[in-house]
Amino acid sequence: MVSDRSCPELAVRQTGGMQNARRTALPSLSSAAGDDISARLVDIVLAAAVLVAVGAAITADVGGPGVVPLPAYLFGALFSALILARRRRPVAVLVISAVALVGYYMLGYPPIGLALPLAAALFSAAECGRLYWAAGTATALLAVSTTVRLAHGDDPGFVLGLELPASAALMAAVVALGDSVRSRRGWRAELAKQTAAADAEREQQAQRRIAQERVRIARDLHDLLAHTVSVISLHTDVARESLRDDPATAETSLAAARAACRSAGRELRATLDALREPGNDPDRPLSSVSARLTELVAATRSTGLAVELHGAESADQLPAVVGDAVFRLVQESLSNVLRHAAAGRAGVELERDRHGILVRVGDDGRGSTGDPGAGWGIIGMRERIALLGGTLRAEPARGGGFVVEAQLPLRDSA
């Protein structure tokens, strides 16, 4: 009893068709159905050709008495019918065909050759990767046929010089063709697999880029709006408390809040312009960082916090990405001072050398009441600095207050 399984290449194609159907729905189903119909038509045509060829050989009865019994034609029909099952059970079809062929000759029916009834079965077995079955069956039949014919007194010159080489060459060609089709199909399947893997990798990279871009936009918006909202909140509180008793102070506070809104609008438009222009060079020089820092410090001073700025000119002529990081770091640090520190004084220091720039923001407030690195603002600063190859330190100062210190390199900042 022969244990046989479906052709693995056919199973791969069916599995691939099912997977593709999930992705492309009806087009893949139509394609798979079309391939199945084409394969059935090929098998039907091939079965008909074998039936006609074997029937003609039986009818010719070369070297025979001329009277052909009807069961011989039934063997021809069997060889033809087996072709219709060769794709599903290639080894079983091959073995049954070989056994039937041996029985056919044992009954003394007219010669029909070896290769003709078995060609399709040999091809299918080799195509489905059952190369040992195909080669072994062909070799066994050739050996048995040659031995029997020589034992019955057939001309050795004809059998060994013509019949055996011709049948062996034809069988070998059919097996080799089937194996080459299998190899080519496997190569195409591997190529399709690699292409699918490359597409999946590109999709994952695109998703990662989108996620990184979302984080960057969220960080920019946080840095931009947090400080402005803090300044506006303080000024509106002052305006509300002094509106009746000191209208001039209230008017000044509202004017400062209005100025903070305008500044935030300019920053927001600049951020959106940068996002809309993918060709912007991150290394282009940014010459107005010191002016932006001075404006930022002035806006913070208007809230009542005494802020000292030293070394702002060190931030000029930095690469754009480094200069923007310096400004956002100072902006977020001062925003945290206004919202959390309850400080009276703050200091901003910048120091630049040929290796990088050091930024330090400190205050005399109450320090940190929890994890100093747990806030979203500090997390955003740390991410921004890390992307540039720098380091960030945010912790309570020894003498009281809180300090944020960042070291940014200049050589590899891009």
Number of C-alpha atoms within 10 A of each C-alpha: 5 9 7 12 12 14 20 14 17 14 12 13 14 14 12 17 19 16 13 16 17 12 11 12 13 12 12 18 16 12 13 19 13 11 12 13 12 12 13 14 13 13 21 16 13 16 21 16 13 23 22 15 17 24 19 14 16 22 17 16 17 12 8 13 8 12 11 15 12 8 12 20 18 13 21 24 18 17 26 26 18 22 27 21 16 22 22 18 21 29 28 20 27 26 19 16 22 22 12 17 20 15 13 18 15 9 10 10 18 22 16 22 15 21 21 15 25 26 20 27 31 34 26 31 28 25 29 24 18 20 20 11 17 28 17 11 18 23 15 12 18 19 12 11 18 18 12 11 13 13 10 9 8 12 11 14 9 10 17 13 11 11 16 17 13 14 17 17 12 16 24 20 15 23 26 19 17 25 21 14 17 19 15 13 15 14 12 12 16 12 12 13 13 12 12 12 12 12 12 12 12 12 12 12 12 12 12 12 12 12 12 12 13 12 14 15 15 13 19 19 14 17 22 21 19 17 26 25 17 20 24 21 15 18 26 19 14 18 22 14 14 16 16 10 9 11 14 13 16 21 17 15 25 19 15 20 25 14 15 22 17 13 18 17 15 12 16 16 12 12 15 12 12 13 13 10 9 8 8 12 13 13 14 12 15 18 16 15 21 19 14 16 21 16 13 19 22 16 22 25 16 17 19 13 20 16 20 15 15 12 13 19 17 19 26 16 16 21 21 21 18 26 24 17 18 26 19 22 27 24 24 23 27 28 23 19 29 22 16 14 20 16 19 14 17 26 17 22 17 20 16 18 10 8 12 17 21 20 23 22 25 26 27 20 20 16 23 18 9 8 8 15 15 9 11 11 19 20 14 21 25 19 18 24 22 14 11 18 16 20 18 20 15 20 17 20 17 9 8 14 21 25 22 22 20 22 21 24 21 19 11 11 18 15
